[in-house]
Amino acid sequence: CEALDFVNHRLTGVWAGSLMNATCKWNYDSRNRKFCEDLYALLGVPDLGAKLPQRIVDIGDVVAPMLPEMARTLGIPGNPVVVQGGIDAHMGTFGADAVTPGSMLFIGGTSNVHLTQVPDDGRNIRGVWGPYPNALTPGLRMIEGGQVSAGSILQWLSNTIFGLDDAGVRSLCAAADAIEPDSTGLLALDYWMGNRTPYRDARLRGAFLGLSLSHDRASIYRAAVTAVALGAANVVFDLEKQGVAIDRIVMSGGIMKNRLWLEATIDAIGKPVELALDDNLSLHGGAVACTVALGLFPDLTTAAHALRAPVVKRTPDFNRHRQYLAMLADYREATDVLTPVFHRLSGNVESTRTERV
């Protein structure tokens, strides 16, 4: 089961799975409401379906009344019920009011995740996790783009490679902020841990191209920030190329604490962005689910619009956006050219690991 299911079991004594978790993580057939036993058999775990919670509950539906002893322990009066939720980041889409097609929740952190919904029209969308029909709201498919390494690259550079403390990192960011994106003479690729979207290639690797003895920490850090921003733009542009509407973007996560990274991402994407002023959109998502269960709103979409977190709007610097667009062409070309080399290098690493084992 998921951690969510275990917590709900402790609260209610009932085993139930979330439709979202089941669809996104268990390959549950959310259209026909059944486990994919044939798939489990092909994967060599034919009895998996029987081991999972058999009752699958939609987000915003009641799992069960809370056990009286649990209510007393938690100090909750009355007759509380436990309402079904889902995956943390995905529940944040309710807090961002990014439920309807055309809206995207962009969470920037150790990795980046791009969450949006599309009509359930059978289109094949490449390079994403999903699509997950009905996982978030009925009648739509959730898709999940992402960058496997994002803030982790910047932290790796500043802490592991440069050995900087917090004050040193602030000084580094200030120095890098004074450098125009296209003036470093460097091109970096952000595939430290492979690529999820749009290439879906676990064997891609990171790179700095154009290094010379004149480059300093600030220019290298600026190039890394640019690479992560270009990776984010590449995700958005590829989805749009496939017909996924992205008219509104809400950003949240650790990216909010790094102004250079945040502004670079907004400029690279080249769209107005709303910055969530609440640190935890998932809590808003939990509130949305509960209000629907209590009948305060007719559906999750209506509740999300009413209970969304406050935001502040930011517009991109279009002069810098033009720089990023030119660099994105080099970013994509370098990816294409170096992919065979990255594959060989990643294979060598795996071979060495196997020999050591």
Buried (B, 14 or more C-beta within 10 A) or exposed (E): BBEBBEEBBEBBEBBBBBBBBBBBBBBBBBEEEEBBBEBBEEEEEEEBBEEBBEEBBBBBBBBBBBBEEBBEEEEEEEEBBBBBBBBBBBBBBBBBBBBBBEBBBBBBBBBBBBBBBBEBEEEEBEBBBBBBBBBBBBEBBBBBBBBBBBBBBBBBBBBEEBEBEEEBBEBBBEBBBEBEBBEBEBBBBBBBBBBBBBBEBEBBBBBBBEBEEEBEBBBBBBBBBBBBBBBBBBBBBBBEEBEBBBEBBBBBBBBBEBEBBBBBBBBBBBBEBBBBEBEBBBBBBBBBBBBBBEEEBEEBBBBBBEBBBEBEEBEBBEEBBEBBBEBBEBBBEBBEEBBEEBBEBBEEEEEEEEEEE
